[in-house]
Amino acid sequence: MTCDVFVVGGGPSGSTAAEDLARAGQRVALLDRAGRIKPCGGAIPPRLIADSAFPTTSWSRASARRG
């Protein structure tokens, strides 16, 4: 895999940076720990998730609401 930018950490700051870079035309790889519980996830409103450019096909609405 070839990328222009490698972002480590998929929390609010890392995912925002990755999205901004991808929208600017950069090839972005985002790395985050699997299975990590993120307490900040409950603070992300469903509307923000819906408006995000990141694919959410593996997410369910229930897990997005649970936080």
C-alpha positions, 0 to 999 in steps of 0.5 A, a space after each residue: 500500500 502506498 500513501 502520502 500520509 500515515 495518521 496514528 490514532 483514530 480518535 476525534 483529532 486523528 480521524 478529523 486530520 485523516 478526513 481533511 487530508 483525504 479531502 485535500 487529495 492525499 492518500 491517507 492510511 489511518 491506524 488505530 488499536 483494535 478493540 480499544 474502548 473510546 469513551 469519547 465515542 459517546 460524545 460524537 452525535 449520529 449526525 456527525 457520523 452520517 456526514 462523515 466521508 469515512 465508510 461506516 459499512 461495518 458499523 451498526 446504528 446500535 453501536 453508534 448510539 451506544 457510544 
